[in-house]
Amino acid sequence: MSTSPAPKPAVVEEAYTILMQLGGKEFLTMTGADKLMAAGRTESNPYPWLRMDLRENQAQINRLKITLMPTDTYRMEFYRQVLVDWSPVISHEQTFERVYGDDLRELFTSVTGYETYMPRIIIGE
């Protein structure tokens, strides 16, 4: 009796697609982004999203949420969230609508100042 692998939940596939649009492991390595959290499509949440924490940067933001919109573009929400008396306080908000997948990395760099591509070393020609 053979067993096939369990199907991946949609939330994993959609979040993975968003992360791959950013550059995947290369993006995470270059930017130091961590604590990824995702939500897939449900009746109460029709738009899948990926959220991550960011390290200190020029925009003074510490969080990014990327949402896949019905137009097959993304909404990028950069913001700073801190806890004050156990309540979240949000500031430094910057939201960009209708961002194409090919533009995610460039927009991330323009807001945070972090490069998302690893340098390539070419030896000899």
C-alpha positions in Angstrom: 0.0 0.0 0.0 1.5 3.3 -1.1 0.8 6.6 0.6 0.9 9.8 -1.3 2.1 13.0 0.5 -0.6 15.0 2.1 -1.6 18.0 -0.1 -0.2 21.4 1.0 -2.7 23.7 2.5 -3.5 26.7 0.2 -2.1 29.1 2.8 1.3 27.5 2.4 1.2 27.7 -1.4 0.0 31.2 -1.5 2.5 32.5 1.1 5.3 30.6 -0.7 4.4 32.2 -4.0 4.5 35.7 -2.3 7.9 34.8 -0.7 9.3 33.6 -4.1 8.2 36.8 -5.8 10.4 38.6 -3.2 13.3 36.3 -3.9 12.8 33.4 -1.4 15.8 32.4 0.8 18.0 35.0 -0.9 15.6 37.7 0.2 15.4 36.4 3.8 19.2 36.2 3.9 19.9 39.6 2.6 17.2 41.5 4.5 17.2 39.6 7.8 13.4 39.3 7.6 12.0 36.7 10.0 8.9 35.6 12.0 6.9 35.0 8.8 3.1 34.6 9.3 0.6 33.9 6.6 -3.2 33.6 6.0 -4.8 31.9 3.1 -8.2 32.4 1.4 -11.2 31.8 3.6 -14.8 33.0 3.7 -13.8 35.7 6.1 -10.5 36.5 4.5 -10.7 36.5 0.7 -7.2 37.9 0.2 -4.1 35.8 1.1 -1.3 37.6 2.8 2.3 37.2 4.1 3.6 39.2 7.0 7.1 39.4 8.3 9.2 41.3 10.9 12.0 43.5 9.6 15.3 44.6 11.2 16.1 48.2 11.8 16.1 50.2 8.5 16.0 53.7 7.0 12.2 54.0 7.1 12.1 53.0 10.8 9.5 50.3 10.1 9.6 46.8 11.6 6.9 45.0 9.8 5.7 44.3 6.3 2.4 42.8 5.2 2.0 41.8 1.5 -1.5 40.9 0.3 -2.4 39.3 -3.0 -5.3 41.2 -4.5 -8.0 40.0 -6.9 -6.3 42.0 -9.7 -3.2 39.7 -9.4 -1.2 42.5 -8.0 0.0 43.1 -4.4 -0.7 45.6 -1.7 2.5 46.3 0.4 2.0 47.7 3.9 5.1 48.9 5.7 4.7 50.0 9.3 6.2 50.2 12.7 4.3 48.3 15.5 5.3 48.4 19.2 3.5 47.4 22.3 2.6 50.2 24.8 0.9 48.9 28.0 0.3 45.6 26.1 -1.6 47.4 23.3 -0.2 47.6 19.8 0.7 51.1 18.6 1.2 51.5 14.8 3.1 54.3 13.2 5.3 55.1 10.1 2.7 53.6 7.8 3.3 53.4 4.1 0.9 51.5 1.8 1.5 50.8 -1.9 -1.4 49.5 -4.0 -1.3 47.6 -7.4 2.3 46.5 -7.1 3.3 43.9 -9.7 5.3 40.8 -8.6 8.3 42.0 -10.6 8.3 45.3 -8.7 8.2 43.9 -5.1 11.9 43.7 -4.6 12.6 47.2 -6.0 9.9 48.8 -3.9 11.2 47.0 -0.8 14.7 48.3 -1.4 13.4 51.9 -2.0 11.5 51.9 1.3 13.9 50.0 3.6 17.3 50.7 1.9 18.1 46.9 2.0 19.3 45.1 -1.1 17.4 41.9 -1.8 19.9 40.4 -4.3 23.0 38.6 -3.3 26.1 39.9 -5.0 27.5 37.7 -7.7 31.2 37.1 -7.9 32.6 36.3 -11.3 36.2 35.1 -11.4 38.2 35.4 -14.7 36.9 36.0 -18.1 
